[in-house]
Amino acid sequence: MISESMVAFIRSLPERRELTRGDLLVDALKLSEETSKGLVVYDAPFGWINEDARVALIGVTPGFTQMQIAFQAVRRHLIAGKSQEDACRLVKYEASFAGSMRTNLIRMLEELEMHEILGLSSPGDLFGTASHLLHTTSAVRFPTFLDGRNYTGSRPPILRSPFLMRYVREILAPELSSLQSAVFIPLGKSVGGVLAVLEEEGLIPDGRTLYGFPHPSGANGHRERQFAEAKSQLAKRLRAVLGSSPHSTISP
């Protein structure tokens, strides 16, 4: 699940309320960089895959806040005696789309009546009692930074960066292909474009992606308009994809 060197690094982290950039953006975690573009990718414990998921939410890449939450949570779970697999599984739901982004996401999924299709009381259950139905990931799985700031997917566009597309093709594509009955929900146009290319290349199953879902970030000022314009088609497509599975609900 995670390497012994990563476990040792996590256990060595300081016992403070919040980990800092100085704690995490270090050479020991650096996976790769494209110096000419100012891009740096760091390792983080985001590798757990829920192959039984019915819903896969795909962002651009984890930001520093998600990275910070992940390392703090994994450290806490390991110290409490959890296995590496359990620690990584639990942290997925603690760190993924945390804060106002998750609130916006849940509201939009509720308007699409996803909870009714899955037999839940609320889409928010996906991050709690119904987490067995959810898989969260990113186009670039590992935290990526541009000139020291969170990479947003626009400069450079993922599709125009061979450096980033290597992560897309080598990590994201097989990850999504391992999900046998999930709808793929790319958050925003940038990720939607990435999944469209993977479909064209035959690297992920076709017909299971919910295109047109806006990015739920509060920084997306067009979110409400984009969602209102696409809502009818999104709802129809969601029911078509989830309804085509042999079962509409899964017990934990």
BELWO-V97296 format. One record per pair of residues at least 12 apart in sequence whose ideal C-beta (glycine too) atoms are under 6 Angstrom apart, sorted by the first residue. I is the first residue (numbers start at 1). J is the second residue. D is the distance in whole Angstrom. If there is no record, write none. Layout:
i | j | d
I | J | D
I | J | D
//
This chain:
i | j | d
1 | 84 | 5
1 | 85 | 5
1 | 88 | 5
2 | 45 | 5
2 | 84 | 6
10 | 74 | 6
10 | 75 | 5
13 | 75 | 6
19 | 68 | 5
19 | 71 | 6
19 | 72 | 6
24 | 67 | 6
29 | 42 | 5
29 | 43 | 5
30 | 42 | 6
31 | 43 | 5
31 | 142 | 6
34 | 163 | 4
38 | 146 | 5
38 | 147 | 4
39 | 146 | 6
40 | 145 | 5
41 | 142 | 5
41 | 144 | 5
42 | 143 | 5
44 | 67 | 5
44 | 70 | 5
44 | 142 | 6
44 | 143 | 5
45 | 70 | 6
45 | 74 | 5
45 | 88 | 5
46 | 141 | 6
48 | 88 | 4
48 | 89 | 5
48 | 92 | 6
49 | 175 | 6
50 | 135 | 4
51 | 178 | 5
53 | 134 | 6
53 | 135 | 4
53 | 179 | 6
53 | 182 | 5
54 | 133 | 5
54 | 182 | 5
55 | 133 | 6
55 | 134 | 5
55 | 182 | 6
55 | 183 | 6
56 | 135 | 5
56 | 179 | 6
56 | 182 | 4
56 | 184 | 5
57 | 136 | 5
57 | 185 | 5
58 | 137 | 6
58 | 186 | 5
58 | 191 | 5
59 | 138 | 5
59 | 187 | 5
60 | 139 | 6
60 | 153 | 4
60 | 190 | 6
60 | 191 | 6
61 | 138 | 5
61 | 140 | 4
61 | 144 | 4
61 | 151 | 6
62 | 138 | 6
62 | 143 | 5
63 | 150 | 4
66 | 95 | 5
67 | 143 | 4
69 | 94 | 6
69 | 95 | 4
69 | 98 | 6
70 | 91 | 5
70 | 95 | 4
73 | 91 | 4
73 | 94 | 5
74 | 87 | 5
74 | 91 | 5
77 | 90 | 6
92 | 136 | 6
93 | 127 | 5
93 | 131 | 5
96 | 136 | 4
100 | 218 | 5
101 | 216 | 5
101 | 217 | 5
104 | 216 | 4
105 | 216 | 4
106 | 123 | 5
106 | 124 | 5
108 | 227 | 6
109 | 123 | 4
110 | 123 | 5
112 | 234 | 6
112 | 235 | 5
112 | 238 | 5
117 | 242 | 5
118 | 249 | 6
119 | 249 | 4
132 | 252 | 5
139 | 158 | 6
139 | 168 | 6
139 | 172 | 6
139 | 191 | 5
139 | 194 | 5
140 | 164 | 6
140 | 167 | 5
141 | 171 | 5
153 | 190 | 4
158 | 194 | 5
159 | 193 | 6
168 | 194 | 6
173 | 198 | 5
173 | 203 | 4
173 | 204 | 6
176 | 204 | 5
177 | 204 | 6
181 | 245 | 4
183 | 208 | 6
183 | 210 | 6
183 | 241 | 4
183 | 242 | 6
184 | 208 | 5
184 | 209 | 4
185 | 210 | 5
185 | 213 | 5
187 | 215 | 5
188 | 215 | 3
192 | 211 | 5
195 | 209 | 5
208 | 241 | 5
210 | 237 | 6
210 | 238 | 6
212 | 230 | 4
212 | 234 | 6
214 | 226 | 4
214 | 227 | 5
//
